[in-house]
Amino acid sequence: MSVSPESALGQLLIVGLHDDRWSRSLERMLRALQPSGVLLLPGSLRVPGQTAELLHKIARTLSSPPFLAIAEEGGSVDPLQALLPPLPAPRILARRGPAAVKRSGELIGSALKLLGFNLNLGPRLDLSSPSVEPALDTQTFGADPKLVAKCGRAFIEGLRQHQVLACGKHFPGRGMPENDEPGFPVVGKTMVELWREDLLPFRQLLPHLPFIKVSNVSYKAYDFDVWQPAATSSKVVHDLLRVKLGYRGLAVADTLELLFEMSSERLRRQGVTLSLSVVLNSIRTGCDVQVVSWGPEIAETVFPAMQKELEAGSLSQRRVAEALGRVRAAKKRFQRPSGKLPARSFKALAREFEEFSKLIGRGGEIDE
């Protein structure tokens, strides 16, 4: 990976973008930070050809082929619907069985490949929970761990057919949060319950997942004395994910997302200082990449703080080298997108999206 020492830390960041087209300010940010990739956020997709060109220019500007990511699940998490007909929610597909889920993954993978993306922040492997708001609960495949594992694998296989990487989320499963006294949800399940239920889909699918997104929920079973987000917990990321389960892929955190969701005004008031502390703790405890989903402005604050911590020794060279090694391994076969979008192929794919959704809606058969 050809990055200069001063910019190598940028490889630990995936920067969220609201941009829908190329600009000089975007170019300056990318050249300065040299992030490992970008995440196009809802609202940044407007015109198919324009999106393909944007991804091409981003990839051309960065020193190594980047992760070009989107979070696409269908249902209420469906940024592609700005360009293509909407897809059914995961719960609806799961009721039709893994074949329907796989077909959804194939369609999404085909669209992402045509546009130039190489990473999808999905599937969601959390179990259904009555404590989650209904719109998000339909984004799960269901409450049965075995069904979630089967559907998750089908979705991953659908993406893989089009060389799009998958990211399972949110390890070790968002469970059934009991309360939010410290400002974030806390799961009270025992280790045995988590192992048999929430962790089962992850245990089965870890060998097939190049990325795992770690939860921002706290787990009493692992951090009983001091509740903290799983992404900043060494007991979850290091002891459970790395040691017990032997995961060697990329662990991803979006801890900044937590700070904007907190119900505690006290925590909100701590602002940037707390934000940087949470990000740095997630890296120290074993997360390799931080998704800065709140935009380049936040990333430009995080980056120098990471450099300062590295120089001071509170962020170890060994931990950074380990994370950079995993980033390099994940990018090994990447190629930069051409920026050219075959219009006929995209129109034909739009028809397939529409036909698939209609088929699901009327209860038609899905071919295995």
C-alpha positions, -999 to 999 in steps of 0.1 A, spaced: 0 0 0 17 32 -12 9 57 15 34 81 32 40 77 69 21 109 78 -10 98 59 -10 61 68 -34 66 97 -60 77 72 -62 41 62 -80 35 95 -109 58 84 -138 53 60 -153 88 55 -190 93 50 -199 116 21 -231 136 14 -215 148 -19 -234 138 -50 -207 151 -74 -170 158 -76 -156 190 -62 -122 206 -54 -130 206 -17 -137 169 -18 -104 163 -37 -84 183 -12 -99 163 17 -92 130 1 -56 139 -8 -50 152 28 -65 123 47 -59 94 23 -87 74 39 -91 37 32 -124 44 16 -156 63 15 -193 56 24 -218 73 2 -247 84 25 -284 87 16 -289 117 -5 -256 114 -23 -271 92 -50 -291 112 -75 -281 102 -111 -266 68 -119 -239 81 -143 -230 108 -119 -225 83 -91 -203 61 -112 -182 91 -122 -179 103 -86 -167 68 -74 -142 67 -103 -127 101 -94 -126 92 -57 -107 60 -65 -84 78 -89 -74 104 -63 -65 80 -35 -31 63 -33 -45 28 -31 -78 13 -44 -103 23 -18 -133 7 -2 -163 23 -20 -191 15 3 -228 19 8 -253 5 33 -280 -12 12 -304 -37 27 -337 -29 11 -368 -19 31 -362 13 51 -324 11 45 -325 14 7 -303 43 -7 -304 26 -41 -340 35 -44 -329 70 -55 -317 52 -87 -337 20 -89 -371 6 -79 -373 -1 -41 -366 -36 -27 -386 -54 0 -374 -53 36 -352 -82 49 -381 -95 71 -404 -98 41 -377 -117 22 -369 -140 51 -405 -151 52 -401 -163 16 -369 -182 25 -332 -179 17 -337 -181 -20 -355 -148 -20 -328 -133 2 -301 -145 -21 -319 -131 -51 -321 -97 -34 -283 -99 -27 -277 -107 -63 -297 -78 -75 -280 -54 -50 -246 -68 -59 -252 -64 -96 -262 -27 -91 -233 -19 -68 -209 -35 -93 -222 -15 -122 -220 17 -103 -185 10 -90 -190 1 -54 -171 -28 -38 -184 -29 -2 -219 -32 12 -224 -26 49 -248 -55 53 -263 -80 61 -279 -72 94 -274 -102 116 -292 -89 147 -322 -108 160 -356 -93 160 -365 -76 192 -397 -60 206 -375 -33 221 -365 -20 187 -386 5 168 -408 -13 141 -391 3 111 -357 -10 121 -371 -43 134 -383 -52 98 -346 -48 88 -338 -80 107 -344 -114 92 -363 -125 123 -360 -138 158 -348 -174 150 -310 -174 151 -308 -203 127 -330 -186 101 -310 -154 105 -278 -173 98 -293 -190 67 -306 -157 53 -274 -139 61 -253 -165 43 -277 -163 13 -273 -125 11 -235 -127 14 -234 -152 -15 -256 -130 -36 -232 -101 -32 -201 -123 -37 -213 -133 -71 -207 -97 -82 -174 -93 -63 -190 -70 -37 -177 -75 -1 -202 -79 28 -201 -66 63 -221 -84 90 -235 -62 117 -238 -55 146 -215 -79 166 -222 -95 190 -259 -88 182 -280 -60 194 -300 -83 216 -329 -69 238 -316 -37 254 -329 -33 289 -322 4 295 -301 34 285 -290 47 319 -254 55 308 -267 72 276 -267 41 254 -286 8 253 -275 -20 276 -281 -57 270 -286 -79 301 -284 -113 285 -260 -138 300 -230 -152 281 -248 -185 276 -279 -167 262 -258 -146 239 -238 -176 227 -269 -196 219 -290 -168 204 -275 -135 192 -240 -149 185 -251 -179 166 -254 -162 132 -220 -145 137 -204 -178 148 -216 -195 116 -209 -167 92 -175 -153 104 -155 -174 79 -175 -159 51 -174 -122 62 -144 -100 53 -159 -73 75 -177 -72 109 -193 -40 122 -192 -40 160 -222 -28 180 -224 4 200 -246 -14 225 -232 -23 259 -233 -59 272 -235 -67 310 -221 -102 303 -188 -88 292 -186 -54 309 -205 -57 341 -186 -32 362 -182 -4 336 -208 -4 309 -194 7 275 -201 3 238 -190 -30 225 -168 -13 199 -147 1 227 -147 -30 248 -115 -52 248 -136 -80 263 -159 -80 233 -135 -71 204 -103 -87 216 -113 -115 239 -145 -127 222 -142 -117 185 -104 -122 180 -94 -148 206 -124 -170 213 -139 -169 178 -106 -165 159 -118 -137 136 -90 -124 113 -110 -100 91 -116 -63 95 -135 -52 126 -153 -19 118 -167 6 143 -190 36 138 -187 49 174 -193 85 164 -228 74 154 -234 65 190 -227 101 202 -254 115 180 -279 89 192 -272 93 229 -302 102 251 -279 116 278 -275 154 275 -246 152 299 -227 130 274 -238 152 245 -223 183 261 -189 167 263 -188 170 225 -156 166 205 -135 155 234 -157 125 241 -160 118 204 -122 115 199 -119 95 231 -145 69 219 -129 67 184 -94 62 198 -106 36 223 -123 16 196 -90 14 177 -70 5 208 -93 -23 217 -90 -40 183 -113 -23 158 -94 -17 126 -114 9 107 -136 37 120 -165 47 98 -169 85 102 -205 86 90 -210 122 100 -188 136 72 -154 149 63 -155 177 89 -155 152 117 -129 131 99 -106 161 97 -108 164 135 -103 127 142 -72 124 119 -48 148 137 -60 134 170 -50 99 159 -16 112 148 -10 130 181 -19 98 201 4 77 179 33 101 185 26 102 222 26 64 224 -10 60 237 -19 45 204 6 18 198 26 13 166 19 -24 169 -19 -19 170 -18 4 140 4 -19 120 -20 -48 127 -50 -28 115 -31 -16 84 -22 -52 76 -58 -62 76 -68 -33 54 -41 -43 29 -53 -79 29 -89 -69 23 -79 -47 -7 -56 -72 -22 -77 -79 -53 -93 -45 -57 -94 -27 -90 -104 10 -95 -138 14 -111 -139 28 -147 -165 54 -141 -184 42 -172 -220 30 -166 -235 9 -193 -269 26 -197 -287 -4 -212 -275 -28 -185 -286 -4 -158 -321 0 -174 -324 -38 -177 -314 -42 -140 -341 -16 -130 -367 -39 -147 -353 -69 -127 -356 -49 -95 -392 -40 -103 -402 -75 -114 -386 -91 -82 -404 -67 -59 -437 -74 -76 -431 -112 -75 -424 -110 -37 -455 -88 -33 -479 -112 -49 -463 -143 -33 -448 -158 -64 -422 -186 -64 -385 -178 -62 -362 -202 -82 -335 -218 -61 
